[in-house]
Amino acid sequence: MKKTHTISRDAAPLRSQAHIFIRDKIIRGDYKPGARIKERELIEALGVSRTVIREAIRQLETERLITVEPQVGPRVRVMSATEAHEIYLIRATLEKLAVSLFIQNASNPACKKLTNCFKQFQKSLDKQSPVIIMKHKNAFFEIIYRYAENQVLSSLINSLTSQSWRWRALGLTHPNRDPERQQRSLKNLSMLHDAILQKNRVRAQSIIDLEVQDAQDEILRLINLDTGVQ
């Protein structure tokens, strides 16, 4: 197979680069749920060793993006309604804590960075590109997580990041997605941004609940459509 992607030897470690490459293809849906991850193809495409690919796959398995089956090998983990409900429940809890700590700890420069990220998210909706929209929406929340200034919370959120991004990508790219969902999300993030700048913790946390519930409802609807559940 002709090499299609070259990994840099002088940037991040090879395993990290391979991990990001495979992870992003799963999140974008290039690798569909249930699809086999073929080590040989990745070795040839990326120009790295089998050891590097297997290390990346082990990391993706811990992130619950891949499942390794005996006699079969790695497959993309199939997303279920139960798993979605569990992830969104935990996400709401952690994000509400992060927002509260951001309001408590964030400096004016941090608030300005949050405002800049929100403006970039607003602009990204005009481009109608799922990749760009997700990039700027993720960046908005990453500012909140970073300036919450709690390492344990940051570690917990990082453990869910890949899964959360995967659900977010599904909501942005599914052919039957609700066309009004992004406008509701924009409204929610606008209210969240304002509540944070006003240092209104109760209001900010209630908006997190609203946004997460709306996102969960949309994902469950899409999953039910795909599985034929009425």
C-alpha positions, 0 to 999 in steps of 0.5 A: 500500500502506498504511504498516505501519511508521514509521521514526523520524527522530530515532533511528538513521540511516534506513539503519540502521533500514531494515537492522534492519527487513529483517534481522529479518524475514529472521532470523524467517523472515517473508521465506522463503529465495529470496523476492524483496525488493521495493523498492517495497513496502519504500519504501511500508511504511517511508516512506523513499527508494529510496536508503535501501532500496538502501543497506540491501540492500547491507549485507544482501548483505555479511552474506550474508542477501541475494543480488542477481541480474541482471534479478531483483533482491534475494532472500533467500539460500537456506541450504545444508548446506555454508554451515551447516557452514562458519559453525558451524566458524568460530563454534566457533573464534571463540567458544572464543577469546572465552570464553578472553579473557573468562576472562582479562579480565572483571571481577566486574561483567562476570561478574555481567552474564553471570549475569544474562543466563543467568538471563534465558535460563533464564526465557525457556524457560518462555515458549516464545517463539522471539523471546524465547528467541533474544533472551536467548540472543544477549544471553548470548553478546554479553556474552562477546564484549563483555568479551573486549576484543578489537576484531579478534575483535569485528569478526569475530564481528559479521560472522557475527552475522546469519547465526548468528542466522538459523540459531538462529531456524530451529532455534527455529521449524522445525515439525520441530525437536527438542523436546529441543534447547532443554533440551540447550542450557540444560544446555550454557549452564549448564555454560559459565556455571559453567566461566567463573566457575570460570575453567576455560578448557579446560572452557569451550572444550570446552562451546562445541564441544559446544553448537556441534556440537549446534546444527549437527547439528540445523540439518543435520537440518532442512535435510536434511528440507526438501530430502528428503536421507536 
